[in-house]
């Protein structure tokens, strides 16, 4: 049994939150540069160039890349052979508090959805814990902005609607969202499970590496088809028109009830912030 102190988790969460809000990583910025070359709209090219410039400044100056520094979503893979001395959830929240104070990040969380009083420290985070073999803790931290989250949805389709129904739902959602979710997007799609499971796996899908191929040939083909059709919608960077509405489509699936076809669409804006650390 390995003992890990609460403070160790807090320090790791703090580090990840500070890093995630300021640095998208060079590979993501390089992808945006490639899209500038292929974008057919001059306005679209200009918008992508401004996004790249903004992200480079954020990375070099360690400043937040977006004014909306998000609601922190924390995915934890907790080894069976780990004993935490302290409170795991408080450890995460304390790391968020310290990072958002030190980084001068906007505090965007209200204590109650109806009275709308700000908590003034960007907590609580939303923390998902999965038990796995081993004696380590893997933490993936993703600050999620409100604009793209507001354009996300869960829809209970019927099995008869099938693949064509899924495509229709995705394209309708993105077309009518327009510039509100701040494209170019990463589109996470969760199919199956039930209402809440589909939403969870859709969010997990947007955390996958953009160049990672789906091991399921059916899903790999569907991801490519949907991405191509999204980029024919003409929404373009920040909704100003163009051929770069999405950078990637990532699909995850889960077994489901014979009467159901749950589909969740979780949109991620171009500020695709997430960092992973292992304790």
CORLINHU-V152204 format. One record per helix or strand. SS is the DSSP state (2 for helix, 1 for strand). FROM is the first residue (numbers start at 1). LEN is the number of residues. If there is no record, write none. Layout:
ss->SS from->FROM len->LEN
ss->SS from->FROM len->LEN
This chain:
ss->1 from->2 len->4
ss->2 from->6 len->15
ss->2 from->26 len->13
ss->2 from->42 len->20
ss->1 from->71 len->9
ss->1 from->82 len->4
ss->2 from->88 len->15
ss->1 from->110 len->1
ss->1 from->118 len->1
ss->1 from->126 len->7
ss->1 from->137 len->8
ss->2 from->146 len->5
ss->1 from->153 len->5
ss->2 from->159 len->19
ss->1 from->185 len->9
ss->2 from->195 len->11
ss->2 from->217 len->14
ss->2 from->237 len->3
ss->1 from->246 len->11
ss->1 from->261 len->8
ss->1 from->275 len->4
